[in-house]
Amino acid sequence: MSYAHPEVLVSSDWVQQHLNDPKVRIVEVDYDPLANYQLGHVPGAVLFDWKKDLNHPLE
């Protein structure tokens, strides 16, 4: 599979090396966003709840 913007994909090693970088924001996206985020996530990662944010009828 090819990606439209492969330059935005990084390895897990890169993520580990940049966990404390204030210029980097890790975004957690899962099939079941809230349940998986509460089970565990990358330290400092923000949750993108696509089920709520992309499916809201008024937004």
C-alpha positions in Angstrom: 0.0 0.0 0.0 1.3 3.5 -0.7 0.5 6.6 1.3 -0.3 10.0 0.0 2.2 11.6 2.4 4.8 9.0 3.5 7.0 11.8 4.9 4.6 12.1 7.9 5.0 8.4 8.9 7.7 7.7 11.5 9.1 4.6 13.3 8.5 3.6 16.9 12.2 4.4 17.5 11.6 7.9 16.2 8.6 8.3 18.5 10.6 7.2 21.5 13.4 9.6 20.7 10.9 12.5 20.5 8.6 11.9 23.4 9.8 15.0 25.2 10.1 17.2 22.1 7.7 20.2 22.5 7.5 20.5 18.7 6.1 17.0 18.3 2.5 16.0 19.1 1.6 12.3 19.0 -2.1 11.6 18.1 -3.7 8.4 19.1 -6.3 7.0 16.7 -7.9 3.6 17.2 -10.9 1.7 15.9 -12.4 1.9 19.4 -10.8 5.2 20.5 -11.9 5.7 24.0 -11.6 2.1 25.2 -8.1 1.6 23.8 -6.8 5.0 24.9 -7.9 4.3 28.5 -6.1 0.9 28.3 -2.9 2.6 27.5 -1.3 5.0 25.0 2.0 6.7 24.2 2.9 9.1 27.0 1.7 12.5 26.2 -0.4 11.4 23.2 -3.7 13.2 22.6 -6.8 11.2 21.6 -8.5 11.8 18.3 -11.9 10.3 18.8 -12.9 9.9 15.2 -16.2 8.2 16.1 -17.3 11.3 17.9 -15.5 14.0 16.0 -16.1 12.8 12.4 -19.6 11.5 12.9 -21.2 14.3 14.9 -24.4 15.4 13.0 -24.0 19.1 13.7 -20.2 19.6 13.2 
